[in-house]
Amino acid sequence: MVSKVLVIEDDQDILGLLARHLRDMGHEVVLAHTGELGVDLARADPPDVVVVDIVLPGKDGRWVIRELRADPRTRHCQVVVTSMLDPGDIRVDDVDVMLLKPFDRAAVWAALGSVS
């Protein structure tokens, strides 16, 4: 089953790596480099899964998750959080999977396999 995955990540290397791994898995991938753009894209055409980094310029990943969960158009989206550190202040109910950086192909496949 092909899922639509929105990746919100400001690091271009990680964004490209995630996009490549997700496309290799057969997912349709949409990319955003800021939280604001990601939320706008999600609202316009809701994805099945949102992969979001916690540390972003401007509005961070915590804001993105709050916005997604508050909007009826996007609250069904599965959320995968990426971070260098365990962001312990995120509510477990709001996140489906944590993907700690650095990650490899197997970790991405396992994380997305568990939500899609």
N, CA, C and O atoms as a Tinker XYZ file with bonds, in Angstrom:
   464  protein
     1  N      0.847000   -1.184000    0.000000    73     2
     2  CA     0.000000    0.000000    0.000000    64     1     3
     3  C      0.891000    1.246000    0.000000    63     2     4     5
     4  O      1.773000    1.380000    0.848000    81     3
     5  N      0.668000    2.125000   -0.918000    73     3     6
     6  CA     1.435000    3.367000   -1.005000    64     5     7
     7  C      0.772000    4.406000   -0.111000    63     6     8     9
     8  O     -0.420000    4.688000   -0.231000    81     7
     9  N      1.563000    4.958000    0.772000    73     7    10
    10  CA     1.095000    6.015000    1.656000    64     9    11
    11  C      1.684000    7.333000    1.195000    63    10    12    13
    12  O      2.756000    7.384000    0.592000    81    11
    13  N      0.961000    8.391000    1.493000    73    11    14
    14  CA     1.492000    9.729000    1.259000    64    13    15
    15  C      2.176000   10.169000    2.545000    63    14    16    17
    16  O      1.556000   10.203000    3.608000    81    15
    17  N      3.471000   10.507000    2.442000    73    15    18
    18  CA     4.254000   10.888000    3.602000    64    17    19
    19  C      4.761000   12.312000    3.421000    63    18    20    21
    20  O      5.405000   12.624000    2.419000    81    19
    21  N      4.474000   13.165000    4.382000    73    19    22
    22  CA     4.984000   14.532000    4.415000    64    21    23
    23  C      6.175000   14.553000    5.352000    63    22    24    25
    24  O      6.058000   14.176000    6.518000    81    23
    25  N      7.324000   14.993000    4.850000    73    23    26
    26  CA     8.532000   15.096000    5.662000    64    25    27
    27  C      8.814000   16.580000    5.915000    63    26    28    29
    28  O      8.944000   17.367000    4.978000    81    27
    29  N      8.906000   16.947000    7.193000    73    27    30
    30  CA     9.199000   18.325000    7.585000    64    29    31
    31  C     10.556000   18.313000    8.280000    63    30    32    33
    32  O     10.688000   17.853000    9.414000    81    31
    33  N     11.555000   18.825000    7.578000    73    31    34
    34  CA    12.947000   18.764000    8.048000    64    33    35
    35  C     13.713000   19.911000    7.423000    63    34    36    37
    36  O     13.600000   20.141000    6.219000    81    35
    37  N     14.498000   20.646000    8.222000    73    35    38
    38  CA    15.242000   21.786000    7.684000    64    37    39
    39  C     16.638000   21.418000    7.196000    63    38    40    41
    40  O     17.224000   22.169000    6.416000    81    39
    41  N     17.183000   20.298000    7.626000    73    39    42
    42  CA    18.503000   19.873000    7.179000    64    41    43
    43  C     18.357000   19.180000    5.823000    63    42    44    45
    44  O     17.757000   18.109000    5.728000    81    43
    45  N     18.908000   19.798000    4.777000    73    43    46
    46  CA    18.724000   19.292000    3.411000    64    45    47
    47  C     19.282000   17.881000    3.218000    63    46    48    49
    48  O     18.720000   17.098000    2.453000    81    47
    49  N     20.376000   17.548000    3.899000    73    47    50
    50  CA    20.935000   16.202000    3.777000    64    49    51
    51  C     19.981000   15.159000    4.354000    63    50    52    53
    52  O     19.741000   14.119000    3.740000    81    51
    53  N     19.442000   15.442000    5.533000    73    51    54
    54  CA    18.506000   14.510000    6.160000    64    53    55
    55  C     17.206000   14.452000    5.368000    63    54    56    57
    56  O     16.624000   13.379000    5.207000    81    55
    57  N     16.753000   15.590000    4.876000    73    55    58
    58  CA    15.546000   15.635000    4.058000    64    57    59
    59  C     15.702000   14.738000    2.833000    63    58    60    61
    60  O     14.807000   13.957000    2.509000    81    59
    61  N     16.849000   14.853000    2.153000    73    59    62
    62  CA    17.104000   14.030000    0.979000    64    61    63
    63  C     17.202000   12.556000    1.319000    63    62    64    65
    64  O     16.689000   11.713000    0.585000    81    63
    65  N     17.861000   12.236000    2.433000    73    63    66
    66  CA    17.996000   10.845000    2.868000    64    65    67
    67  C     16.634000   10.235000    3.173000    63    66    68    69
    68  O     16.328000    9.133000    2.719000    81    67
    69  N     15.823000   10.947000    3.938000    73    67    70
    70  CA    14.486000   10.453000    4.252000    64    69    71
    71  C     13.650000   10.276000    2.990000    63    70    72    73
    72  O     12.966000    9.265000    2.830000    81    71
    73  N     13.704000   11.256000    2.097000    73    71    74
    74  CA    12.928000   11.177000    0.858000    64    73    75
    75  C     13.334000    9.946000    0.055000    63    74    76    77
    76  O     12.476000    9.226000   -0.455000    81    75
    77  N     14.620000    9.705000   -0.057000    73    75    78
    78  CA    15.106000    8.549000   -0.821000    64    77    79
    79  C     14.636000    7.233000   -0.191000    63    78    80    81
    80  O     14.133000    6.354000   -0.890000    81    79
    81  N     14.800000    7.102000    1.121000    73    79    82
    82  CA    14.373000    5.876000    1.797000    64    81    83
    83  C     12.867000    5.659000    1.660000    63    82    84    85
    84  O     12.417000    4.542000    1.406000    81    83
    85  N     12.101000    6.718000    1.826000    73    83    86
    86  CA    10.645000    6.593000    1.743000    64    85    87
    87  C     10.187000    6.245000    0.330000    63    86    88    89
    88  O      9.279000    5.434000    0.152000    81    87
    89  N     10.806000    6.851000   -0.661000    73    87    90
    90  CA    10.460000    6.508000   -2.053000    64    89    91
    91  C     10.848000    5.071000   -2.369000    63    90    92    93
    92  O     10.129000    4.371000   -3.083000    81    91
    93  N     11.992000    4.628000   -1.834000    73    91    94
    94  CA    12.397000    3.227000   -2.020000    64    93    95
    95  C     11.379000    2.270000   -1.411000    63    94    96    97
    96  O     11.213000    1.146000   -1.884000    81    95
    97  N     10.700000    2.720000   -0.363000    73    95    98
    98  CA     9.659000    1.905000    0.278000    64    97    99
    99  C      8.351000    1.952000   -0.499000    63    98   100   101
   100  O      7.414000    1.219000   -0.183000    81    99
   101  N      8.280000    2.814000   -1.519000    73    99   102
   102  CA     7.078000    2.910000   -2.337000    64   101   103
   103  C      6.107000    3.993000   -1.923000    63   102   104   105
   104  O      4.979000    4.033000   -2.414000    81   103
   105  N      6.528000    4.877000   -1.022000    73   103   106
   106  CA     5.645000    5.952000   -0.570000    64   105   107
   107  C      5.719000    7.157000   -1.505000    63   106   108   109
   108  O      6.750000    7.427000   -2.122000    81   107
   109  N      4.615000    7.863000   -1.590000    73   107   110
   110  CA     4.594000    9.180000   -2.227000    64   109   111
   111  C      5.126000   10.156000   -1.176000    63   110   112   113
   112  O      4.677000   10.133000   -0.030000    81   111
   113  N      6.073000   11.007000   -1.554000    73   111   114
   114  CA     6.735000   11.868000   -0.580000    64   113   115
   115  C      6.529000   13.344000   -0.936000    63   114   116   117
   116  O      6.693000   13.750000   -2.086000    81   115
   117  N      6.168000   14.129000    0.073000    73   115   118
   118  CA     6.046000   15.577000   -0.037000    64   117   119
   119  C      7.030000   16.163000    0.974000    63   118   120   121
   120  O      7.125000   15.683000    2.104000    81   119
   121  N      7.761000   17.202000    0.566000    73   119   122
   122  CA     8.820000   17.759000    1.410000    64   121   123
   123  C      8.527000   19.197000    1.817000    63   122   124   125
   124  O      7.995000   19.990000    1.039000    81   123
   125  N      8.891000   19.512000    3.067000    73   123   126
   126  CA     8.772000   20.879000    3.579000    64   125   127
   127  C      9.987000   21.159000    4.449000    63   126   128   129
   128  O     10.431000   20.292000    5.202000    81   127
   129  N     10.523000   22.362000    4.348000    73   127   130
   130  CA    11.714000   22.713000    5.120000    64   129   131
   131  C     11.418000   23.584000    6.340000    63   130   132   133
   132  O     12.335000   23.930000    7.084000    81   131
   133  N     10.153000   23.943000    6.556000    73   131   134
   134  CA     9.756000   24.687000    7.752000    64   133   135
   135  C      8.463000   24.094000    8.304000    63   134   136   137
   136  O      7.700000   23.445000    7.588000    81   135
   137  N      8.240000   24.331000    9.590000    73   135   138
   138  CA     7.005000   23.861000   10.207000    64   137   139
   139  C      5.771000   24.505000    9.612000    63   138   140   141
   140  O      4.754000   23.846000    9.391000    81   139
   141  N      5.871000   25.807000    9.353000    73   139   142
   142  CA     4.724000   26.518000    8.786000    64   141   143
   143  C      4.330000   25.950000    7.424000    63   142   144   145
   144  O      3.149000   25.714000    7.166000    81   143
   145  N      5.316000   25.730000    6.555000    73   143   146
   146  CA     5.038000   25.164000    5.233000    64   145   147
   147  C      4.467000   23.760000    5.372000    63   146   148   149
   148  O      3.524000   23.398000    4.668000    81   147
   149  N      5.028000   22.979000    6.268000    73   147   150
   150  CA     4.533000   21.618000    6.467000    64   149   151
   151  C      3.074000   21.586000    6.884000    63   150   152   153
   152  O      2.293000   20.797000    6.351000    81   151
   153  N      2.701000   22.433000    7.829000    73   151   154
   154  CA     1.306000   22.473000    8.280000    64   153   155
   155  C      0.396000   22.933000    7.140000    63   154   156   157
   156  O     -0.685000   22.375000    6.950000    81   155
   157  N      0.820000   23.933000    6.387000    73   155   158
   158  CA     0.023000   24.399000    5.247000    64   157   159
   159  C     -0.181000   23.277000    4.234000    63   158   160   161
   160  O     -1.292000   23.083000    3.741000    81   159
   161  N      0.881000   22.536000    3.921000    73   159   162
   162  CA     0.774000   21.424000    2.966000    64   161   163
   163  C     -0.132000   20.323000    3.509000    63   162   164   165
   164  O     -0.933000   19.752000    2.767000    81   163
   165  N     -0.009000   20.026000    4.793000    73   163   166
   166  CA    -0.841000   18.985000    5.399000    64   165   167
   167  C     -2.310000   19.364000    5.378000    63   166   168   169
   168  O     -3.169000   18.518000    5.130000    81   167
   169  N     -2.600000   20.620000    5.634000    73   167   170
   170  CA    -3.994000   21.069000    5.624000    64   169   171
   171  C     -4.578000   21.068000    4.214000    63   170   172   173
   172  O     -5.752000   20.750000    4.023000    81   171
   173  N     -3.761000   21.420000    3.237000    73   171   174
   174  CA    -4.236000   21.498000    1.853000    64   173   175
   175  C     -4.514000   20.110000    1.263000    63   174   176   177
   176  O     -5.464000   19.937000    0.500000    81   175
   177  N     -3.689000   19.129000    1.617000    73   175   178
   178  CA    -3.828000   17.769000    1.081000    64   177   179
   179  C     -3.289000   16.805000    2.131000    63   178   180   181
   180  O     -2.126000   16.407000    2.063000    81   179
   181  N     -4.114000   16.427000    3.095000    73   179   182
   182  CA    -3.640000   15.658000    4.243000    64   181   183
   183  C     -2.913000   14.363000    3.854000    63   182   184   185
   184  O     -3.423000   13.564000    3.068000    81   183
   185  N     -1.725000   14.176000    4.413000    73   183   186
   186  CA    -0.971000   12.953000    4.171000    64   185   187
   187  C     -1.431000   11.847000    5.123000    63   186   188   189
   188  O     -2.199000   12.096000    6.053000    81   187
   189  N     -0.958000   10.640000    4.883000    73   187   190
   190  CA    -1.216000    9.540000    5.801000    64   189   191
   191  C     -0.273000    9.622000    6.998000    63   190   192   193
   192  O     -0.654000    9.326000    8.131000    81   191
   193  N      0.968000   10.032000    6.721000    73   191   194
   194  CA     2.015000   10.078000    7.738000    64   193   195
   195  C      2.755000   11.406000    7.632000    63   194   196   197
   196  O      3.010000   11.901000    6.535000    81   195
   197  N      3.096000   11.974000    8.784000    73   195   198
   198  CA     3.941000   13.166000    8.836000    64   197   199
   199  C      5.197000   12.795000    9.619000    63   198   200   201
   200  O      5.119000   12.347000   10.763000    81   199
   201  N      6.355000   12.989000    8.988000    73   199   202
   202  CA     7.638000   12.817000    9.656000    64   201   203
   203  C      8.142000   14.228000    9.948000    63   202   204   205
   204  O      8.368000   15.012000    9.026000    81   203
   205  N      8.317000   14.551000   11.226000    73   203   206
   206  CA     8.655000   15.929000   11.585000    64   205   207
   207  C      9.828000   15.963000   12.564000    63   206   208   209
   208  O      9.859000   15.234000   13.555000    81   207
   209  N     10.780000   16.822000   12.257000    73   207   210
   210  CA    11.896000   17.083000   13.158000    64   209   211
   211  C     11.398000   17.998000   14.269000    63   210   212   213
   212  O     10.528000   18.839000   14.044000    81   211
   213  N     11.945000   17.835000   15.454000    73   211   214
   214  CA    11.555000   18.698000   16.570000    64   213   215
   215  C     12.166000   20.085000   16.431000    63   214   216   217
   216  O     11.492000   21.086000   16.676000    81   215
   217  N     13.436000   20.154000   16.042000    73   215   218
   218  CA    14.131000   21.439000   15.946000    64   217   219
   219  C     14.025000   21.947000   14.505000    63   218   220   221
   220  O     14.634000   21.400000   13.586000    81   219
   221  N     13.248000   22.992000   14.341000    73   219   222
   222  CA    13.028000   23.619000   13.031000    64   221   223
   223  C     13.152000   25.129000   13.194000    63   222   224   225
   224  O     12.929000   25.652000   14.286000    81   223
   225  N     13.506000   25.832000   12.123000    73   223   226
   226  CA    13.517000   27.301000   12.217000    64   225   227
   227  C     12.083000   27.830000   12.332000    63   226   228   229
   228  O     11.160000   27.268000   11.742000    81   227
   229  N     11.911000   28.881000   13.070000    73   227   230
   230  CA    10.558000   29.439000   13.238000    64   229   231
   231  C      9.741000   28.542000   14.150000    63   230   232   233
   232  O     10.131000   28.287000   15.289000    81   231
   233  N      8.631000   28.074000   13.661000    73   231   234
   234  CA     7.748000   27.193000   14.433000    64   233   235
   235  C      8.366000   25.797000   14.480000    63   234   236   237
   236  O      8.673000   25.220000   13.437000    81   235
   237  N      8.550000   25.251000   15.683000    73   235   238
   238  CA     9.238000   23.975000   15.816000    64   237   239
   239  C      8.289000   22.780000   15.669000    63   238   240   241
   240  O      7.091000   22.945000   15.442000    81   239
   241  N      8.840000   21.598000   15.802000    73   239   242
   242  CA     8.060000   20.378000   15.632000    64   241   243
   243  C      6.945000   20.221000   16.647000    63   242   244   245
   244  O      5.902000   19.645000   16.338000    81   243
   245  N      7.151000   20.725000   17.854000    73   243   246
   246  CA     6.091000   20.668000   18.866000    64   245   247
   247  C      4.871000   21.467000   18.402000    63   246   248   249
   248  O      3.732000   21.027000   18.559000    81   247
   249  N      5.123000   22.631000   17.836000    73   247   250
   250  CA     4.041000   23.459000   17.290000    64   249   251
   251  C      3.340000   22.716000   16.158000    63   250   252   253
   252  O      2.111000   22.693000   16.089000    81   251
   253  N      4.123000   22.112000   15.276000    73   251   254
   254  CA     3.553000   21.354000   14.150000    64   253   255
   255  C      2.608000   20.279000   14.672000    63   254   256   257
   256  O      1.483000   20.152000   14.189000    81   255
   257  N      3.059000   19.508000   15.653000    73   255   258
   258  CA     2.238000   18.421000   16.193000    64   257   259
   259  C      0.952000   18.968000   16.805000    63   258   260   261
   260  O     -0.122000   18.410000   16.581000    81   259
   261  N      1.046000   20.052000   17.574000    73   259   262
   262  CA    -0.163000   20.659000   18.159000    64   261   263
   263  C     -1.138000   21.093000   17.072000    63   262   264   265
   264  O     -2.341000   20.856000   17.178000    81   263
   265  N     -0.610000   21.735000   16.017000    73   263   266
   266  CA    -1.475000   22.196000   14.924000    64   265   267
   267  C     -2.138000   21.021000   14.202000    63   266   268   269
   268  O     -3.329000   21.073000   13.896000    81   267
   269  N     -1.377000   19.972000   13.930000    73   267   270
   270  CA    -1.930000   18.798000   13.242000    64   269   271
   271  C     -3.020000   18.136000   14.069000    63   270   272   273
   272  O     -4.060000   17.754000   13.533000    81   271
   273  N     -2.792000   18.000000   15.356000    73   271   274
   274  CA    -3.760000   17.315000   16.229000    64   273   275
   275  C     -5.010000   18.164000   16.481000    63   274   276   277
   276  O     -6.077000   17.623000   16.769000    81   275
   277  N     -4.882000   19.483000   16.373000    73   275   278
   278  CA    -6.022000   20.365000   16.626000    64   277   279
   279  C     -6.934000   20.525000   15.411000    63   278   280   281
   280  O     -8.073000   20.971000   15.551000    81   279
   281  N     -6.458000   20.173000   14.244000    73   279   282
   282  CA    -7.209000   20.402000   12.997000    64   281   283
   283  C     -7.913000   19.114000   12.563000    63   282   284   285
   284  O     -7.254000   18.086000   12.405000    81   283
   285  N     -9.229000   19.144000   12.368000    73   283   286
   286  CA    -9.952000   17.939000   11.957000    64   285   287
   287  C     -9.454000   17.356000   10.630000    63   286   288   289
   288  O     -9.600000   16.159000   10.384000    81   287
   289  N     -8.870000   18.195000    9.784000    73   287   290
   290  CA    -8.360000   17.693000    8.502000    64   289   291
   291  C     -7.103000   16.851000    8.664000    63   290   292   293
   292  O     -6.812000   16.004000    7.820000    81   291
   293  N     -6.349000   17.079000    9.749000    73   291   294
   294  CA    -5.046000   16.427000    9.880000    64   293   295
   295  C     -4.887000   15.593000   11.150000    63   294   296   297
   296  O     -3.854000   14.949000   11.336000    81   295
   297  N     -5.885000   15.596000   12.017000    73   295   298
   298  CA    -5.690000   14.892000   13.290000    64   297   299
   299  C     -5.548000   13.388000   13.116000    63   298   300   301
   300  O     -5.035000   12.716000   14.010000    81   299
   301  N     -5.991000   12.844000   11.986000    73   299   302
   302  CA    -5.855000   11.401000   11.731000    64   301   303
   303  C     -4.444000   11.011000   11.275000    63   302   304   305
   304  O     -4.092000    9.832000   11.308000    81   303
   305  N     -3.641000   11.978000   10.856000    73   303   306
   306  CA    -2.305000   11.687000   10.330000    64   305   307
   307  C     -1.452000   11.010000   11.392000    63   306   308   309
   308  O     -1.447000   11.422000   12.551000    81   307
   309  N     -0.740000    9.983000   10.994000    73   307   310
   310  CA     0.212000    9.349000   11.891000    64   309   311
   311  C      1.435000   10.267000   11.961000    63   310   312   313
   312  O      1.819000   10.861000   10.952000    81   311
   313  N      2.046000   10.388000   13.131000    73   311   314
   314  CA     3.177000   11.295000   13.321000    64   313   315
   315  C      4.413000   10.512000   13.758000    63   314   316   317
   316  O      4.396000    9.773000   14.742000    81   315
   317  N      5.485000   10.703000   12.987000    73   315   318
   318  CA     6.800000   10.161000   13.321000    64   317   319
   319  C      7.684000   11.354000   13.641000    63   318   320   321
   320  O      7.861000   12.240000   12.805000    81   319
   321  N      8.241000   11.383000   14.845000    73   319   322
   322  CA     9.102000   12.485000   15.270000    64   321   323
   323  C     10.555000   12.072000   15.103000    63   322   324   325
   324  O     10.951000   10.980000   15.510000    81   323
   325  N     11.353000   12.960000   14.498000    73   323   326
   326  CA    12.790000   12.735000   14.416000    64   325   327
   327  C     13.473000   13.763000   15.299000    63   326   328   329
   328  O     13.068000   14.924000   15.359000    81   327
   329  N     14.521000   13.313000   15.986000    73   327   330
   330  CA    15.238000   14.219000   16.875000    64   329   331
   331  C     16.588000   13.620000   17.240000    63   330   332   333
   332  O     16.761000   12.401000   17.242000    81   331
   333  N     17.550000   14.499000   17.550000    73   331   334
   334  CA    18.850000   14.058000   18.049000    64   333   335
   335  C     18.728000   13.589000   19.496000    63   334   336   337
   336  O     19.448000   12.686000   19.922000    81   335
   337  N     17.828000   14.195000   20.242000    73   335   338
   338  CA    17.623000   13.876000   21.646000    64   337   339
   339  C     16.188000   13.450000   21.864000    63   338   340   341
   340  O     15.306000   13.803000   21.082000    81   339
   341  N     15.950000   12.703000   22.906000    73   339   342
   342  CA    14.594000   12.290000   23.236000    64   341   343
   343  C     13.810000   13.507000   23.731000    63   342   344   345
   344  O     14.086000   14.018000   24.816000    81   343
   345  N     12.829000   13.979000   22.940000    73   343   346
   346  CA    12.041000   15.141000   23.374000    64   345   347
   347  C     10.962000   14.711000   24.362000    63   346   348   349
   348  O      9.795000   14.572000   23.998000    81   347
   349  N     11.354000   14.505000   25.589000    73   347   350
   350  CA    10.480000   13.931000   26.598000    64   349   351
   351  C      9.238000   14.729000   26.919000    63   350   352   353
   352  O      8.328000   14.203000   27.561000    81   351
   353  N      9.165000   15.979000   26.497000    73   351   354
   354  CA     8.003000   16.798000   26.823000    64   353   355
   355  C      6.861000   16.666000   25.824000    63   354   356   357
   356  O      5.846000   17.351000   25.951000    81   355
   357  N      7.013000   15.794000   24.832000    73   355   358
   358  CA     5.939000   15.589000   23.858000    64   357   359
   359  C      4.984000   14.535000   24.404000    63   358   360   361
   360  O      5.415000   13.493000   24.898000    81   359
   361  N      3.709000   14.807000   24.313000    73   359   362
   362  CA     2.700000   13.861000   24.798000    64   361   363
   363  C      2.719000   12.597000   23.959000    63   362   364   365
   364  O      2.701000   12.655000   22.730000    81   363
   365  N      2.757000   11.471000   24.621000    73   363   366
   366  CA     2.804000   10.179000   23.939000    64   365   367
   367  C      1.590000    9.991000   23.037000    63   366   368   369
   368  O      1.701000    9.372000   21.978000    81   367
   369  N      0.445000   10.510000   23.433000    73   367   370
   370  CA    -0.776000   10.372000   22.634000    64   369   371
   371  C     -0.679000   11.097000   21.297000    63   370   372   373
   372  O     -1.410000   10.764000   20.365000    81   371
   373  N      0.204000   12.073000   21.188000    73   371   374
   374  CA     0.304000   12.878000   19.979000    64   373   375
   375  C      1.297000   12.334000   18.961000    63   374   376   377
   376  O      1.340000   12.811000   17.828000    81   375
   377  N      2.094000   11.343000   19.348000    73   375   378
   378  CA     3.152000   10.829000   18.490000    64   377   379
   379  C      2.995000    9.318000   18.345000    63   378   380   381
   380  O      2.726000    8.616000   19.319000    81   379
   381  N      3.164000    8.829000   17.127000    73   379   382
   382  CA     3.040000    7.400000   16.886000    64   381   383
   383  C      4.382000    6.677000   16.987000    63   382   384   385
   384  O      4.445000    5.543000   17.462000    81   383
   385  N      5.458000    7.337000   16.537000    73   383   386
   386  CA     6.780000    6.714000   16.541000    64   385   387
   387  C      7.849000    7.785000   16.746000    63   386   388   389
   388  O      7.734000    8.899000   16.236000    81   387
   389  N      8.896000    7.430000   17.506000    73   387   390
   390  CA    10.077000    8.279000   17.638000    64   389   391
   391  C     11.189000    7.663000   16.794000    63   390   392   393
   392  O     11.422000    6.456000   16.850000    81   391
   393  N     11.869000    8.492000   16.016000    73   391   394
   394  CA    12.994000    8.060000   15.187000    64   393   395
   395  C     14.183000    8.930000   15.570000    63   394   396   397
   396  O     14.304000   10.067000   15.115000    81   395
   397  N     15.064000    8.385000   16.416000    73   395   398
   398  CA    16.194000    9.170000   16.906000    64   397   399
   399  C     17.304000    9.240000   15.877000    63   398   400   401
   400  O     17.642000    8.242000   15.239000    81   399
   401  N     17.874000   10.441000   15.721000    73   399   402
   402  CA    19.000000   10.657000   14.813000    64   401   403
   403  C     20.283000   10.323000   15.549000    63   402   404   405
   404  O     20.342000   10.536000   16.760000    81   403
   405  N     21.293000    9.822000   14.903000    73   403   406
   406  CA    21.317000    9.465000   13.480000    64   405   407
   407  C     20.597000    8.139000   13.256000    63   406   408   409
   408  O     20.644000    7.243000   14.099000    81   407
   409  N     19.942000    8.028000   12.128000    73   407   410
   410  CA    19.231000    6.801000   11.799000    64   409   411
   411  C     19.755000    6.270000   10.481000    63   410   412   413
   412  O     20.385000    6.993000    9.709000    81   411
   413  N     19.491000    5.013000   10.238000    73   411   414
   414  CA    19.888000    4.395000    8.981000    64   413   415
   415  C     18.645000    3.906000    8.258000    63   414   416   417
   416  O     17.525000    4.056000    8.746000    81   415
   417  N     18.855000    3.332000    7.115000    73   415   418
   418  CA    17.748000    2.854000    6.285000    64   417   419
   419  C     16.842000    1.893000    7.055000    63   418   420   421
   420  O     15.617000    1.996000    6.982000    81   419
   421  N     17.446000    0.962000    7.790000    73   419   422
   422  CA    16.660000   -0.026000    8.527000    64   421   423
   423  C     15.757000    0.645000    9.569000    63   422   424   425
   424  O     14.613000    0.231000    9.758000    81   423
   425  N     16.268000    1.669000   10.238000    73   423   426
   426  CA    15.469000    2.373000   11.246000    64   425   427
   427  C     14.293000    3.101000   10.603000    63   426   428   429
   428  O     13.187000    3.098000   11.145000    81   427
   429  N     14.528000    3.722000    9.453000    73   427   430
   430  CA    13.441000    4.409000    8.737000    64   429   431
   431  C     12.389000    3.389000    8.302000    63   430   432   433
   432  O     11.192000    3.617000    8.471000    81   431
   433  N     12.834000    2.277000    7.748000    73   431   434
   434  CA    11.901000    1.240000    7.300000    64   433   435
   435  C     11.085000    0.695000    8.485000    63   434   436   437
   436  O      9.879000    0.479000    8.366000    81   435
   437  N     11.748000    0.476000    9.620000    73   435   438
   438  CA    11.037000   -0.030000   10.797000    64   437   439
   439  C     10.035000    0.996000   11.302000    63   438   440   441
   440  O      8.900000    0.643000   11.620000    81   439
   441  N     10.432000    2.254000   11.381000    73   439   442
   442  CA     9.537000    3.303000   11.879000    64   441   443
   443  C      8.313000    3.463000   10.989000    63   442   444   445
   444  O      7.188000    3.523000   11.485000    81   443
   445  N      8.523000    3.533000    9.688000    73   443   446
   446  CA     7.400000    3.734000    8.783000    64   445   447
   447  C      6.591000    2.462000    8.609000    63   446   448   449
   448  O      5.387000    2.516000    8.360000    81   447
   449  N      7.236000    1.336000    8.736000    73   447   450
   450  CA     6.515000    0.067000    8.661000    64   449   451
   451  C      5.528000   -0.106000    9.799000    63   450   452   453
   452  O      4.514000   -0.790000    9.654000    81   451
   453  N      5.826000    0.516000   10.933000    73   451   454
   454  CA     4.956000    0.382000   12.086000    64   453   455
   455  C      3.755000    1.327000   12.047000    63   454   456   457
   456  O      2.801000    1.136000   12.800000    81   455
   457  N      3.787000    2.347000   11.177000    73   455   458
   458  CA     2.673000    3.295000   11.116000    64   457   459
   459  C      1.904000    3.257000    9.823000    63   458   460   461
   460  O      0.744000    3.668000    9.793000    81   459
   461  N      2.507000    2.778000    8.747000    73   459   462
   462  CA     1.795000    2.860000    7.459000    64   461   463
   463  C      1.078000    1.588000    7.098000    63   462   464
   464  O      0.441000    1.515000    6.048000    81   463
